[in-house]
Amino acid sequence: MAEASSSRWIGAPPNGWQVLRRNRVAMLSLWFVVAVALFAVVTPFCLSEETKIVGAATFQPPAWCEGGTWNHWLGTDANGRDLLYQIAVGAQVSLGVGLIGALISLIIGGVYGMISGYAGGRVDGAMMRLVDILNSVPSLLFVMIFISAFDDRIKDSLDAVRLWAQSANWHWLETTCNNLAPYKRIFLLVLSLGFVQWLTMARIVRGQVLVLKELAFVTAARSMGQHGWSILWKHLWPNLSTIVLTYLTLTIPAVIRDESFLSFLGLGIEDPASSWGSLLKEGAQVINPLESKWWLLAFPAALMSASLLALNFLGDGLRDAFDPRSND
């Protein structure tokens, strides 16, 4: 039985999942992210109905502070809404935007990078120059322009559908349009953030394809008469899955961070809906030297920061386990 020179492993070299399981920080981060996701999904169902509506108890401190009550564990906001419920709902929005935006970047960047790397030559050079040009454009500026350009159009479309449903007595569709109104910018945020995050994914996928397409199994597939698209999807894409998963995990916190920043500026989700960014904006507005409502800023900021840190640690662990170049 062979022993590695580092004396850490005996026998066959470990695979990526074995390396990841031995990374305590990455595994702890994984369990924390799972716990936050469960908190976001389960908590709204466990709270009473009175915590989900506007109440008279405004700016109530957390339960363990003077003046607090156990009906509102983390206190209430300026409208008397329960902060624990708002944080859980905000986690649903922020994590959902991060995941869907990252998946959009994966689809666009993965397809673009595979085509560029497999084509090679002038096609590869032209496609990468386009990526360089797009990288020179400030991403948040593009997102702001995108939202400003299409926000009113989405609103007008929802209003048109709502009025049509009202005239047709389709009350369920009218109610759906009313419920979707505060979330109309989320659709724009997801699309725009996915559009600006795919550039890094395209470079990573392209680099891997440049290496993989020279290996024997791709040469054998070509000699058997398989076409380019067949080789890309049947042979190259399965070998890219772990690398793509790694950088997808690193893309999610970047999308969440951008969404929170835009919501903090007032370009994200609208009241009465919530995200971590909108909660931070509301908390910052009531911070003053005379009477600080600290809980409105501290709790959303702490959970968002811990979640982003955990996602980054998890992504680093996946990169160390599955990307051989990360150990060079």
GULUMSE-930206 format. One record per residue (C-alpha): residue number from 0; residue in one letter; x, y, z. Coordinates in nm, 3 decimals. Layout:
N
{seq NUM&type A&c1 X&c2 Y&c3 Z};
...
# end
This chain:
328
{seq 0&type M&c1 0.000&c2 0.000&c3 0.000};
{seq 1&type A&c1 0.148&c2 0.330&c3 -0.110};
{seq 2&type E&c1 0.176&c2 0.630&c3 0.116};
{seq 3&type A&c1 0.164&c2 0.993&c3 -0.001};
{seq 4&type S&c1 0.474&c2 1.204&c3 0.052};
{seq 5&type S&c1 0.283&c2 1.433&c3 0.287};
{seq 6&type S&c1 0.191&c2 1.129&c3 0.505};
{seq 7&type R&c1 -0.166&c2 1.250&c3 0.516};
{seq 8&type W&c1 -0.317&c2 0.980&c3 0.294};
{seq 9&type I&c1 -0.254&c2 0.607&c3 0.275};
{seq 10&type G&c1 -0.329&c2 0.411&c3 -0.042};
{seq 11&type A&c1 -0.508&c2 0.557&c3 -0.343};
{seq 12&type P&c1 -0.522&c2 0.938&c3 -0.376};
{seq 13&type P&c1 -0.842&c2 1.086&c3 -0.230};
{seq 14&type N&c1 -1.118&c2 1.214&c3 -0.453};
{seq 15&type G&c1 -1.258&c2 1.562&c3 -0.425};
{seq 16&type W&c1 -1.546&c2 1.473&c3 -0.192};
{seq 17&type Q&c1 -1.308&c2 1.305&c3 0.053};
{seq 18&type V&c1 -1.090&c2 1.616&c3 0.056};
{seq 19&type L&c1 -1.396&c2 1.834&c3 0.113};
{seq 20&type R&c1 -1.519&c2 1.622&c3 0.404};
{seq 21&type R&c1 -1.183&c2 1.664&c3 0.576};
{seq 22&type N&c1 -1.212&c2 2.043&c3 0.548};
{seq 23&type R&c1 -1.384&c2 2.128&c3 0.876};
{seq 24&type V&c1 -1.439&c2 2.494&c3 0.792};
{seq 25&type A&c1 -1.606&c2 2.408&c3 0.460};
{seq 26&type M&c1 -1.829&c2 2.142&c3 0.616};
{seq 27&type L&c1 -1.929&c2 2.374&c3 0.902};
{seq 28&type S&c1 -2.010&c2 2.640&c3 0.642};
{seq 29&type L&c1 -2.219&c2 2.389&c3 0.445};
{seq 30&type W&c1 -2.426&c2 2.300&c3 0.750};
{seq 31&type F&c1 -2.468&c2 2.667&c3 0.836};
{seq 32&type V&c1 -2.597&c2 2.747&c3 0.486};
{seq 33&type V&c1 -2.839&c2 2.453&c3 0.509};
{seq 34&type A&c1 -2.957&c2 2.581&c3 0.849};
{seq 35&type V&c1 -3.017&c2 2.931&c3 0.711};
{seq 36&type A&c1 -3.214&c2 2.787&c3 0.418};
{seq 37&type L&c1 -3.429&c2 2.580&c3 0.656};
{seq 38&type F&c1 -3.477&c2 2.884&c3 0.878};
{seq 39&type A&c1 -3.600&c2 3.084&c3 0.578};
{seq 40&type V&c1 -3.846&c2 2.815&c3 0.468};
{seq 41&type V&c1 -3.976&c2 2.685&c3 0.804};
{seq 42&type T&c1 -3.990&c2 2.997&c3 1.024};
{seq 43&type P&c1 -4.279&c2 3.175&c3 0.844};
{seq 44&type F&c1 -4.497&c2 2.865&c3 0.894};
{seq 45&type C&c1 -4.414&c2 2.841&c3 1.266};
{seq 46&type L&c1 -4.493&c2 3.201&c3 1.360};
{seq 47&type S&c1 -4.842&c2 3.316&c3 1.451};
{seq 48&type E&c1 -5.049&c2 3.518&c3 1.209};
{seq 49&type E&c1 -5.024&c2 3.834&c3 1.420};
{seq 50&type T&c1 -4.648&c2 3.847&c3 1.359};
{seq 51&type K&c1 -4.703&c2 3.859&c3 0.980};
{seq 52&type I&c1 -4.910&c2 4.177&c3 0.968};
{seq 53&type V&c1 -4.864&c2 4.542&c3 1.056};
{seq 54&type G&c1 -4.921&c2 4.604&c3 1.427};
{seq 55&type A&c1 -4.942&c2 4.889&c3 1.676};
{seq 56&type A&c1 -4.627&c2 4.790&c3 1.869};
{seq 57&type T&c1 -4.373&c2 4.991&c3 1.671};
{seq 58&type F&c1 -4.000&c2 4.989&c3 1.752};
{seq 59&type Q&c1 -4.043&c2 4.723&c3 2.017};
{seq 60&type P&c1 -3.698&c2 4.599&c3 2.133};
{seq 61&type P&c1 -3.597&c2 4.230&c3 2.142};
{seq 62&type A&c1 -3.764&c2 4.007&c3 2.400};
{seq 63&type W&c1 -3.467&c2 4.000&c3 2.641};
{seq 64&type C&c1 -3.439&c2 4.381&c3 2.650};
{seq 65&type E&c1 -3.638&c2 4.617&c3 2.867};
{seq 66&type G&c1 -3.977&c2 4.678&c3 2.709};
{seq 67&type G&c1 -3.956&c2 4.369&c3 2.491};
{seq 68&type T&c1 -4.201&c2 4.081&c3 2.473};
{seq 69&type W&c1 -4.168&c2 3.717&c3 2.373};
{seq 70&type N&c1 -4.438&c2 3.769&c3 2.114};
{seq 71&type H&c1 -4.165&c2 3.938&c3 1.907};
{seq 72&type W&c1 -3.833&c2 3.769&c3 1.981};
{seq 73&type L&c1 -3.620&c2 4.010&c3 1.778};
{seq 74&type G&c1 -3.841&c2 4.315&c3 1.818};
{seq 75&type T&c1 -4.050&c2 4.506&c3 1.566};
{seq 76&type D&c1 -3.987&c2 4.774&c3 1.302};
{seq 77&type A&c1 -4.138&c2 5.117&c3 1.235};
{seq 78&type N&c1 -4.462&c2 4.959&c3 1.111};
{seq 79&type G&c1 -4.496&c2 4.715&c3 1.400};
{seq 80&type R&c1 -4.393&c2 4.416&c3 1.185};
{seq 81&type D&c1 -4.215&c2 4.128&c3 1.355};
{seq 82&type L&c1 -3.842&c2 4.144&c3 1.270};
{seq 83&type L&c1 -3.788&c2 3.767&c3 1.292};
{seq 84&type Y&c1 -4.055&c2 3.710&c3 1.029};
{seq 85&type Q&c1 -3.914&c2 3.988&c3 0.810};
{seq 86&type I&c1 -3.562&c2 3.841&c3 0.829};
{seq 87&type A&c1 -3.690&c2 3.495&c3 0.735};
{seq 88&type V&c1 -3.887&c2 3.630&c3 0.438};
{seq 89&type G&c1 -3.589&c2 3.845&c3 0.341};
{seq 90&type A&c1 -3.370&c2 3.535&c3 0.347};
{seq 91&type Q&c1 -3.607&c2 3.364&c3 0.103};
{seq 92&type V&c1 -3.577&c2 3.656&c3 -0.140};
{seq 93&type S&c1 -3.201&c2 3.712&c3 -0.106};
{seq 94&type L&c1 -3.108&c2 3.343&c3 -0.123};
{seq 95&type G&c1 -3.351&c2 3.291&c3 -0.411};
{seq 96&type V&c1 -3.208&c2 3.584&c3 -0.606};
{seq 97&type G&c1 -2.855&c2 3.459&c3 -0.539};
{seq 98&type L&c1 -2.930&c2 3.104&c3 -0.650};
{seq 99&type I&c1 -3.133&c2 3.189&c3 -0.962};
{seq 100&type G&c1 -2.896&c2 3.467&c3 -1.066};
{seq 101&type A&c1 -2.601&c2 3.230&c3 -1.029};
{seq 102&type L&c1 -2.782&c2 2.963&c3 -1.234};
{seq 103&type I&c1 -2.843&c2 3.217&c3 -1.512};
{seq 104&type S&c1 -2.473&c2 3.305&c3 -1.511};
{seq 105&type L&c1 -2.392&c2 2.934&c3 -1.521};
{seq 106&type I&c1 -2.610&c2 2.872&c3 -1.827};
{seq 107&type I&c1 -2.485&c2 3.173&c3 -2.023};
{seq 108&type G&c1 -2.122&c2 3.147&c3 -1.915};
{seq 109&type G&c1 -2.109&c2 2.768&c3 -1.947};
{seq 110&type V&c1 -2.241&c2 2.759&c3 -2.301};
{seq 111&type Y&c1 -2.032&c2 3.058&c3 -2.408};
{seq 112&type G&c1 -1.713&c2 2.923&c3 -2.252};
{seq 113&type M&c1 -1.756&c2 2.574&c3 -2.398};
{seq 114&type I&c1 -1.811&c2 2.706&c3 -2.748};
{seq 115&type S&c1 -1.516&c2 2.945&c3 -2.721};
{seq 116&type G&c1 -1.275&c2 2.686&c3 -2.582};
{seq 117&type Y&c1 -1.377&c2 2.407&c3 -2.818};
{seq 118&type A&c1 -1.375&c2 2.627&c3 -3.130};
{seq 119&type G&c1 -1.033&c2 2.774&c3 -3.055};
{seq 120&type G&c1 -0.838&c2 2.989&c3 -3.298};
{seq 121&type R&c1 -0.990&c2 3.314&c3 -3.421};
{seq 122&type V&c1 -1.336&c2 3.229&c3 -3.291};
{seq 123&type D&c1 -1.195&c2 3.184&c3 -2.940};
{seq 124&type G&c1 -0.995&c2 3.505&c3 -2.969};
{seq 125&type A&c1 -1.296&c2 3.709&c3 -3.085};
{seq 126&type M&c1 -1.523&c2 3.569&c3 -2.814};
{seq 127&type M&c1 -1.269&c2 3.639&c3 -2.540};
{seq 128&type R&c1 -1.216&c2 3.996&c3 -2.664};
{seq 129&type L&c1 -1.592&c2 4.045&c3 -2.629};
{seq 130&type V&c1 -1.564&c2 3.922&c3 -2.270};
{seq 131&type D&c1 -1.281&c2 4.170&c3 -2.208};
{seq 132&type I&c1 -1.493&c2 4.454&c3 -2.345};
{seq 133&type L&c1 -1.790&c2 4.359&c3 -2.127};
{seq 134&type N&c1 -1.560&c2 4.329&c3 -1.825};
{seq 135&type S&c1 -1.461&c2 4.693&c3 -1.874};
{seq 136&type V&c1 -1.821&c2 4.807&c3 -1.817};
{seq 137&type P&c1 -1.905&c2 4.867&c3 -1.446};
{seq 138&type S&c1 -2.142&c2 4.584&c3 -1.362};
{seq 139&type L&c1 -2.357&c2 4.771&c3 -1.109};
{seq 140&type L&c1 -2.396&c2 5.061&c3 -1.352};
{seq 141&type F&c1 -2.531&c2 4.818&c3 -1.610};
{seq 142&type V&c1 -2.773&c2 4.671&c3 -1.355};
{seq 143&type M&c1 -2.900&c2 5.015&c3 -1.256};
{seq 144&type I&c1 -2.957&c2 5.114&c3 -1.620};
{seq 145&type F&c1 -3.127&c2 4.779&c3 -1.691};
{seq 146&type I&c1 -3.366&c2 4.822&c3 -1.396};
{seq 147&type S&c1 -3.442&c2 5.185&c3 -1.484};
{seq 148&type A&c1 -3.512&c2 5.094&c3 -1.847};
{seq 149&type F&c1 -3.751&c2 4.805&c3 -1.781};
{seq 150&type D&c1 -3.904&c2 4.881&c3 -1.439};
{seq 151&type D&c1 -4.191&c2 5.090&c3 -1.576};
{seq 152&type R&c1 -4.257&c2 4.839&c3 -1.855};
{seq 153&type I&c1 -4.294&c2 4.553&c3 -1.606};
{seq 154&type K&c1 -4.525&c2 4.769&c3 -1.392};
{seq 155&type D&c1 -4.740&c2 4.864&c3 -1.693};
{seq 156&type S&c1 -4.761&c2 4.501&c3 -1.802};
{seq 157&type L&c1 -4.875&c2 4.389&c3 -1.456};
{seq 158&type D&c1 -5.133&c2 4.670&c3 -1.442};
{seq 159&type A&c1 -5.265&c2 4.573&c3 -1.785};
{seq 160&type V&c1 -5.303&c2 4.209&c3 -1.687};
{seq 161&type R&c1 -5.467&c2 4.307&c3 -1.356};
{seq 162&type L&c1 -5.721&c2 4.534&c3 -1.528};
{seq 163&type W&c1 -5.799&c2 4.267&c3 -1.785};
{seq 164&type A&c1 -5.846&c2 4.009&c3 -1.509};
{seq 165&type Q&c1 -6.071&c2 4.250&c3 -1.321};
{seq 166&type S&c1 -6.292&c2 4.304&c3 -1.628};
{seq 167&type A&c1 -6.305&c2 3.928&c3 -1.691};
{seq 168&type N&c1 -6.385&c2 3.854&c3 -1.323};
{seq 169&type W&c1 -6.074&c2 3.640&c3 -1.290};
{seq 170&type H&c1 -6.017&c2 3.730&c3 -0.927};
{seq 171&type W&c1 -5.735&c2 3.481&c3 -0.876};
{seq 172&type L&c1 -5.531&c2 3.643&c3 -1.156};
{seq 173&type E&c1 -5.606&c2 3.990&c3 -1.021};
{seq 174&type T&c1 -5.491&c2 3.883&c3 -0.675};
{seq 175&type T&c1 -5.177&c2 3.726&c3 -0.821};
{seq 176&type C&c1 -5.088&c2 4.052&c3 -1.001};
{seq 177&type N&c1 -5.139&c2 4.250&c3 -0.680};
{seq 178&type N&c1 -4.917&c2 4.008&c3 -0.488};
{seq 179&type L&c1 -4.647&c2 4.019&c3 -0.755};
{seq 180&type A&c1 -4.631&c2 4.399&c3 -0.769};
{seq 181&type P&c1 -4.376&c2 4.442&c3 -0.484};
{seq 182&type Y&c1 -4.157&c2 4.173&c3 -0.643};
{seq 183&type K&c1 -4.151&c2 4.308&c3 -0.998};
{seq 184&type R&c1 -3.795&c2 4.434&c3 -0.960};
{seq 185&type I&c1 -3.678&c2 4.094&c3 -0.840};
{seq 186&type F&c1 -3.729&c2 3.957&c3 -1.190};
{seq 187&type L&c1 -3.518&c2 4.240&c3 -1.332};
{seq 188&type L&c1 -3.255&c2 4.198&c3 -1.060};
{seq 189&type V&c1 -3.220&c2 3.826&c3 -1.126};
{seq 190&type L&c1 -3.184&c2 3.875&c3 -1.501};
{seq 191&type S&c1 -2.944&c2 4.169&c3 -1.482};
{seq 192&type L&c1 -2.723&c2 4.016&c3 -1.212};
{seq 193&type G&c1 -2.710&c2 3.689&c3 -1.405};
{seq 194&type F&c1 -2.608&c2 3.882&c3 -1.716};
{seq 195&type V&c1 -2.313&c2 4.051&c3 -1.543};
{seq 196&type Q&c1 -2.188&c2 3.748&c3 -1.349};
{seq 197&type W&c1 -2.147&c2 3.508&c3 -1.643};
{seq 198&type L&c1 -1.819&c2 3.658&c3 -1.762};
{seq 199&type T&c1 -1.605&c2 3.490&c3 -1.495};
{seq 200&type M&c1 -1.787&c2 3.160&c3 -1.545};
{seq 201&type A&c1 -1.718&c2 3.178&c3 -1.920};
{seq 202&type R&c1 -1.344&c2 3.223&c3 -1.863};
{seq 203&type I&c1 -1.328&c2 2.932&c3 -1.619};
{seq 204&type V&c1 -1.523&c2 2.693&c3 -1.844};
{seq 205&type R&c1 -1.323&c2 2.798&c3 -2.149};
{seq 206&type G&c1 -0.994&c2 2.730&c3 -1.971};
{seq 207&type Q&c1 -1.107&c2 2.382&c3 -1.868};
{seq 208&type V&c1 -1.233&c2 2.300&c3 -2.218};
{seq 209&type L&c1 -0.898&c2 2.401&c3 -2.370};
{seq 210&type V&c1 -0.734&c2 2.133&c3 -2.155};
{seq 211&type L&c1 -0.999&c2 1.864&c3 -2.188};
{seq 212&type K&c1 -1.038&c2 1.881&c3 -2.566};
{seq 213&type E&c1 -0.677&c2 1.764&c3 -2.612};
{seq 214&type L&c1 -0.726&c2 1.447&c3 -2.406};
{seq 215&type A&c1 -0.758&c2 1.100&c3 -2.554};
{seq 216&type F&c1 -1.132&c2 1.050&c3 -2.493};
{seq 217&type V&c1 -1.216&c2 1.361&c3 -2.698};
{seq 218&type T&c1 -0.983&c2 1.251&c3 -2.978};
{seq 219&type A&c1 -1.152&c2 0.911&c3 -2.974};
{seq 220&type A&c1 -1.496&c2 1.073&c3 -2.994};
{seq 221&type R&c1 -1.386&c2 1.277&c3 -3.296};
{seq 222&type S&c1 -1.244&c2 0.969&c3 -3.468};
{seq 223&type M&c1 -1.580&c2 0.794&c3 -3.422};
{seq 224&type G&c1 -1.748&c2 1.074&c3 -3.616};
{seq 225&type Q&c1 -1.921&c2 1.254&c3 -3.329};
{seq 226&type H&c1 -2.002&c2 1.617&c3 -3.399};
{seq 227&type G&c1 -1.899&c2 1.917&c3 -3.191};
{seq 228&type W&c1 -2.224&c2 1.961&c3 -2.998};
{seq 229&type S&c1 -2.235&c2 1.591&c3 -2.913};
{seq 230&type I&c1 -1.879&c2 1.603&c3 -2.780};
{seq 231&type L&c1 -1.952&c2 1.917&c3 -2.580};
{seq 232&type W&c1 -2.260&c2 1.783&c3 -2.402};
{seq 233&type K&c1 -2.180&c2 1.411&c3 -2.374};
{seq 234&type H&c1 -1.809&c2 1.424&c3 -2.296};
{seq 235&type L&c1 -1.688&c2 1.770&c3 -2.193};
{seq 236&type W&c1 -1.980&c2 1.899&c3 -1.984};
{seq 237&type P&c1 -1.988&c2 1.601&c3 -1.742};
{seq 238&type N&c1 -1.617&c2 1.654&c3 -1.676};
{seq 239&type L&c1 -1.682&c2 2.021&c3 -1.597};
{seq 240&type S&c1 -1.956&c2 1.961&c3 -1.340};
{seq 241&type T&c1 -1.743&c2 1.977&c3 -1.025};
{seq 242&type I&c1 -1.553&c2 2.286&c3 -1.136};
{seq 243&type V&c1 -1.878&c2 2.456&c3 -1.235};
{seq 244&type L&c1 -2.036&c2 2.365&c3 -0.899};
{seq 245&type T&c1 -1.736&c2 2.515&c3 -0.722};
{seq 246&type Y&c1 -1.755&c2 2.851&c3 -0.894};
{seq 247&type L&c1 -2.135&c2 2.851&c3 -0.885};
{seq 248&type T&c1 -2.104&c2 2.842&c3 -0.504};
{seq 249&type L&c1 -1.872&c2 3.142&c3 -0.520};
{seq 250&type T&c1 -2.109&c2 3.329&c3 -0.754};
{seq 251&type I&c1 -2.411&c2 3.303&c3 -0.521};
{seq 252&type P&c1 -2.269&c2 3.534&c3 -0.249};
{seq 253&type A&c1 -2.159&c2 3.783&c3 -0.516};
{seq 254&type V&c1 -2.516&c2 3.802&c3 -0.650};
{seq 255&type I&c1 -2.661&c2 3.832&c3 -0.298};
{seq 256&type R&c1 -2.416&c2 4.110&c3 -0.216};
{seq 257&type D&c1 -2.505&c2 4.304&c3 -0.531};
{seq 258&type E&c1 -2.879&c2 4.256&c3 -0.470};
{seq 259&type S&c1 -2.844&c2 4.379&c3 -0.111};
{seq 260&type F&c1 -2.646&c2 4.685&c3 -0.223};
{seq 261&type L&c1 -2.907&c2 4.774&c3 -0.487};
{seq 262&type S&c1 -3.193&c2 4.720&c3 -0.241};
{seq 263&type F&c1 -3.008&c2 4.938&c3 0.009};
{seq 264&type L&c1 -3.003&c2 5.213&c3 -0.255};
{seq 265&type G&c1 -3.377&c2 5.168&c3 -0.315};
{seq 266&type L&c1 -3.340&c2 4.995&c3 -0.653};
{seq 267&type G&c1 -3.434&c2 4.650&c3 -0.533};
{seq 268&type I&c1 -3.744&c2 4.496&c3 -0.379};
{seq 269&type E&c1 -4.025&c2 4.731&c3 -0.279};
{seq 270&type D&c1 -4.245&c2 4.749&c3 0.032};
{seq 271&type P&c1 -4.416&c2 4.559&c3 0.180};
{seq 272&type A&c1 -4.187&c2 4.279&c3 0.058};
{seq 273&type S&c1 -3.844&c2 4.243&c3 0.217};
{seq 274&type S&c1 -3.492&c2 4.130&c3 0.140};
{seq 275&type W&c1 -3.178&c2 4.152&c3 0.348};
{seq 276&type G&c1 -3.078&c2 4.468&c3 0.161};
{seq 277&type S&c1 -3.411&c2 4.644&c3 0.218};
{seq 278&type L&c1 -3.401&c2 4.550&c3 0.588};
{seq 279&type L&c1 -3.052&c2 4.699&c3 0.616};
{seq 280&type K&c1 -3.180&c2 5.019&c3 0.452};
{seq 281&type E&c1 -3.468&c2 5.044&c3 0.699};
{seq 282&type G&c1 -3.234&c2 4.975&c3 0.991};
{seq 283&type A&c1 -2.984&c2 5.238&c3 0.879};
{seq 284&type Q&c1 -3.259&c2 5.501&c3 0.853};
{seq 285&type V&c1 -3.344&c2 5.474&c3 1.226};
{seq 286&type I&c1 -2.987&c2 5.477&c3 1.355};
{seq 287&type N&c1 -2.915&c2 5.810&c3 1.525};
{seq 288&type P&c1 -2.710&c2 5.931&c3 1.825};
{seq 289&type L&c1 -3.016&c2 6.015&c3 2.035};
{seq 290&type E&c1 -3.221&c2 5.696&c3 2.019};
{seq 291&type S&c1 -3.080&c2 5.401&c3 1.829};
{seq 292&type K&c1 -3.305&c2 5.115&c3 1.720};
{seq 293&type W&c1 -2.997&c2 4.894&c3 1.692};
{seq 294&type W&c1 -3.180&c2 4.563&c3 1.649};
{seq 295&type L&c1 -3.324&c2 4.668&c3 1.312};
{seq 296&type L&c1 -2.971&c2 4.686&c3 1.169};
{seq 297&type A&c1 -2.776&c2 4.439&c3 1.383};
{seq 298&type F&c1 -2.977&c2 4.120&c3 1.325};
{seq 299&type P&c1 -3.019&c2 4.140&c3 0.944};
{seq 300&type A&c1 -2.656&c2 4.249&c3 0.905};
{seq 301&type A&c1 -2.529&c2 3.966&c3 1.125};
{seq 302&type L&c1 -2.724&c2 3.695&c3 0.942};
{seq 303&type M&c1 -2.637&c2 3.828&c3 0.597};
{seq 304&type S&c1 -2.267&c2 3.864&c3 0.682};
{seq 305&type A&c1 -2.249&c2 3.516&c3 0.836};
{seq 306&type S&c1 -2.428&c2 3.363&c3 0.535};
{seq 307&type L&c1 -2.199&c2 3.533&c3 0.282};
{seq 308&type L&c1 -1.893&c2 3.430&c3 0.482};
{seq 309&type A&c1 -2.016&c2 3.070&c3 0.499};
{seq 310&type L&c1 -2.084&c2 3.060&c3 0.124};
{seq 311&type N&c1 -1.737&c2 3.196&c3 0.052};
{seq 312&type F&c1 -1.574&c2 2.942&c3 0.285};
{seq 313&type L&c1 -1.775&c2 2.665&c3 0.121};
{seq 314&type G&c1 -1.674&c2 2.783&c3 -0.224};
{seq 315&type D&c1 -1.309&c2 2.798&c3 -0.121};
{seq 316&type G&c1 -1.333&c2 2.445&c3 0.016};
{seq 317&type L&c1 -1.490&c2 2.317&c3 -0.306};
{seq 318&type R&c1 -1.222&c2 2.492&c3 -0.510};
{seq 319&type D&c1 -0.943&c2 2.337&c3 -0.303};
{seq 320&type A&c1 -1.104&c2 1.994&c3 -0.342};
{seq 321&type F&c1 -1.195&c2 1.995&c3 -0.710};
{seq 322&type D&c1 -0.983&c2 2.256&c3 -0.890};
{seq 323&type P&c1 -0.629&c2 2.121&c3 -0.924};
{seq 324&type R&c1 -0.496&c2 2.464&c3 -1.023};
{seq 325&type S&c1 -0.598&c2 2.609&c3 -0.686};
{seq 326&type N&c1 -0.316&c2 2.413&c3 -0.521};
{seq 327&type D&c1 -0.047&c2 2.529&c3 -0.761};
# end
